[in-house]
Amino acid sequence: MADAAPSHGRRDRRRKRSRRHNPDGTMTLIEHVYEFRRRLGYALLAIVAGGIFGFIWFQTRLGPIESLGQIMNGPYCGISPDRLLPGTIAPDGTCRLLQTTPFEGIMIQLKVGVAGGAVLTSPLWLYQIWAFIAPGLYSKERKYALTFVGFASVLFASGAVLAYLLVPHAFAVLMNFGGEFFTTALTADKYISFVLSLLVIFGVSFELPLLIVMLNFVGVVKYEQLKKWRRGIVFALFVFAAFATPGSDPFSMLGLAGALTVLNEIAIQIARVHDRRKARREQASEWANLPDDQPAPFDYTPTTIEDEPAEKAGRSGTDDIT
């Protein structure tokens, strides 16, 4: 009997998390806290597992895929050999970063490994965040949220890839200044920090057009407003790119600003199509031409709570904590 009670309690908790047995996700406050702790634990386990994999991948080649260290060193190795400090080119022709402290190498490997592992395992820990939020949303809201999360992931990855492709050109420009007076010998910590910050900045910046689409879908901004603000938005994007890029080189700034301008125009056109469809739906409504002084023909027949559909009866447990 002692073992039956814990088993019964676990079964009840699983039923509360099940969409079939608990369609509106109703939970008490303490149950929400336990659910948050459980989802956070799973997300951290996914990130730790990805970090261990990335730490190993840093020095290990995976078949046709280069090691993570070689991928990160790629832009640095693109610098002309005559500009590099003697000794940074190994006898086998590979270039190496400068390590200035005893533990710098292992800390860089750990930092890059965790970052790479977090990207690879992002579907796992993003799902845990989604699983915690989803019970508090209606079915239509869940559909929109999944769509936006998917596009956000693709846009972030696209921004990071663009940044990686622009890093060699940025180095080529920056290293040409004072070429006859300086020799390049980048320390591992500063170089890796520069590349990672550039990847993150480009990835996050690519989410800005998606924010415009979201605001249009919820009715905060209209296409006509975006059309009037187009020039101002483009100017603001160039100013943002000038301050956001850490290298302050023209290639990174123009690459980010140009990509954001194209994505912003796509977002404006999506808003135009959405507003036109919304206007057509409103015109097709039976109340579209209803006079202002005539009441709408709503059904005022009261219903009981039992007759109300589960989707409309309640949202998540946060609405019925009291």
Residue, then its C-alpha position, 0 to 999 in steps of 0.5 A: m500500500a505504501d508503494a501504491a500512493p506514490s505511484h498514484g500521485r505520479r499518475d495524477r501528475r501525468r494526467k494533469r500534464s496530458r492534453r487529453h485528460n486536462p485540455d485547458g491545462t488547469m493547475t494550482l500555483i504549486e503545481h505550476v512551480y513544480e512543472f516549471r522546475r521539471r521543465l527547467g531541469y530537462a532543458l538544463l540537461a539538454i544544454v549540458a549534454g550538448g555542451i559535452f558533445g561540443f567540448i569533444w567536437f572542438q578537437t574531433r573531426l566528425g567524418p566530412i565535418e571539420s572540428l568545431g575548433q577548425i570552423m571557429n578558426g576558419p576566418y582567422c586562417g583566411i588572413s594573409p600568412d605574411r600578416l601573421l606573427p611567425g610561429t602562429i602557422a604550424p608546420d602542417g600549414t594550419c594556423r593557431l591562435l595565441q594563448t596567453t594564460p595557462f587555462e585559456g585554451i580549456m576555457i575557450q574550448l568549454k565556451v565554444g563547446v557549450a555554445g555549439g552544443a546549445v545550438l545543436t540541442s536547441p530543439l530539445w530545450l526550446y520544446q521544454i519552454w514550449a511545453f510549459i507555456a502551451p497549456g495556457l494558450y488556446s488552440k489558435e494561439r498555439k498554432y500562431a506561437l509554433t509558427f513564429v517560434g519556427f520562423a524565429s529559429v530559422l531567422f536566427a540561424s540565417g543571421a549567424v551564418l551570414a555573420y560567419l561568412l562576413v567575418p573573413h571580409a571584416f578581418a581583411v579590412l581591419m588588418n589592412f590598416g597600418g599593415e606596414f607597422f603591425t603584425t597580427a597575433l590575435t589572442a584566443d579569448k578576444y578572437i573567439s569573443f569577437v566571433l561569438s558576439l558577432l554571431v549572436i548580434f546578427g542572429v538576434s537582429f534578424e528577429l526584428p522583422l518578425l517582431i513587425v509581423m507579430l505586431n501587425f497580426v495582433g493589430v498594433v501596427k497597420y500596413e499603412q503606418l509601416k508604409k509611411w515609416r518605411r524610410g525612417i525604419v531603413f535609416a534606423l536599421f543602418v544606424f542600428a547596424a553601425f552601433a551593433t556590429p562590434g568590429s565597426d568595419p563597413f562589411s559587417m555594418l553594410g551586410l547587417a543593414g542590407a539584410l535587415t532592410v530586405l527582411n523589413e521589406i518582406a515583413i511590410q509586404i506580409a503586413r500588406v497581404h494580412d491587412r487586405r485579407k482581414a479587410r475582405r473578411e470584415q466586408a464579407s461579415e453580415w454585420a459589415n454594413l450594419p448602421d451605427d445606431q442599430p444593435a448587433p444581433f448577438d445571441y444573449t441566451p445565457t449558458t451554464i458553465e457545463d455547456e461552455p466548450a473546454e477551449k473557452a472555459g479556461r486557459s491555464g492554471t494561472d487563471d484559476i489560482t484563486 
